[in-house]
Amino acid sequence: MNNLIVMLWWAVPVILILLMYKSVLRVFFGMVIVPDNRIGLVVKKFTLSSKSRLPDGRIIATDGEAGMQAKALAPGLYWGMWPWQYGITMEPFTIIEQNKLGLVKAKDGATLDIGRVLGKPVDCDKFQDAIAFLNNNGQKGPQAAFLTPGNYRINTFLFEIEMVPITQIHENKVGIVTTLDGEPLDKGEIAGESVSGHKNYQDPIAFITAGGRKGLQEDVILAGTYYLNPWFVIVEQVDMTYIPIGYVGVVNSFVGPEGKDTSGDAFKHGNIVHRGQKGVWEDPLDPGKHPINIYTHAVEIVPTTNIVLNWADSRTEAHELDKNLCTITVRSSDGFTFNLDVSQIIHVPRNEAPKVIARFGKMKNLVSQVLEPTIANYFRNSAQKSDVIGFLANRIQRQSDARDHIGAVLTTYNVIGVDTLIGDIVPPAALMKTLTDRKLAEEEKVTYEIQRHAQIERKEFESARAGADMQPEVVKSTRQVEINTQMAASKVAASRGEAEAKTINAKADAEVRITIAKADAEAKTVNAKADANATEVNGIAESTKIKAIGLAEAEVTKQKTDAMGTEQYAIVRVAEALAVNGIKLVPEILVSGKENGGGNGIIDALIGSEMLKKLQKSNEDNVG
């Protein structure tokens, strides 16, 4: 019993030790196990060496000082980490998801350079080696470097991670970039000039090292996915510049090197420079989509097809350049005021479009500053040199003169005047009534004169028609004479033909009769011979037949006589003969009389005769 108690007394501590082995090992041996998906962050509570204090301004220990340790524990087994000296915190790995970016902010390190907002990158295994970061003078604050998608063992005592979406520029868009770090812009510049090597602003330090400027950038980024640090750049997406077919885009660049004017000495309205230089480019953009930075380049769309401009109150073209144009009101030399609509067709050549924009800035300014006053004043001046009637009467000539004059004016502005068209002209109503009445009177006079000539022509026509009406009778008489002459000649010819026909017919009839007679004679001879032969043959055949029948009947009669006797056979033959001839052995009506003359002898005979007739008729009906 005592032994059992002793065993139980020793067994209980062993069981407790087995159940609490981790705690025991942790306390007595300082054992720490870091799982495969964790990192161990270490806080050293005290130190027995002389290096017990961190340098001023530092919060992370790199050389065994007390405090938060830069070196974290990777997954595995560790000894000597006694709980009274070390505090261990298990933290999960830092996971940067797909389509995300990990921004890093360091809580400790060297001070940022003056004028910089981002810490420069140092060799630290993507922020997984905190000691290397601090020993290599990694700077405190937001870092230019960042973490791409993946798993990282990050010491969160030193680094704070912020996940943001990656930058995606959509189709038919451009990204306009503003950098938050770099050298300041030079005086007078609005955007940083293009530098190379920064991989579309994905490498901030390369950008800064290459002399990139802080602020708006000339370069844009095209459609795609980019790892852009939002602490370094701000990206605004705008539509590509679209130039329709039939148009060009004249570019006025606000950035770039100062270029040499290519427009020549005769052009005094601005500089025309090569593409890429500051000023109006001599080579405009052709139809299509262009990745233009709208903050550093202004693009004016200029139509290169014919442009129609209407000076009319009720008509405006789709381009709306004539939106503010209206019907022109003019005054004639005789004091009348009237309205007229005008259409002007112009054309801006492709190579002249930059000069037009350099001169006017916009196409609307060309219309308002040149076309509107030029055309309106021309027609006002032209109307004052003529009365209303003359203006209306010479419309075609005035239109041609206007085309020549306005075309010459537009040529000085690098624009081609294709045509000038005068539309609806609305003269005063009172004048129009006077003109209408005058026109009606003139038309009536013309009408009367035409009617008089018509009556004269009608008289001549009636005379001619009467002669024409008699002409058929004259023609008919002439034709009748000709017909009679032809009929007489025809009768003579017919008589001659008839006589000749009779002679020919008589000769033909005689020949036919002779031929027929000869044929009849020959036919009769042949038929007679044939009949004689046939009669002879038939006679011989008939005699042979009769002989044969007679012999056969004689043989039959002989046999019947032998069988019936001569007397009986004779009676049978008599009966057959009577039957064949329809003679009855017993009369149907018997008429008798007495020998002494008694009875009605004659009457009975008549009655019997009538009855015999009825019976015969009845038999005939039945037979029929």
Summary of the structure (lengths in Angstrom):
residues: 624
radius of gyration: 71.8
end to end distance: 161.6
largest distance: 213.2
contacts: 1668
relative contact order: 0.04
helix: 43%
strand: 23%
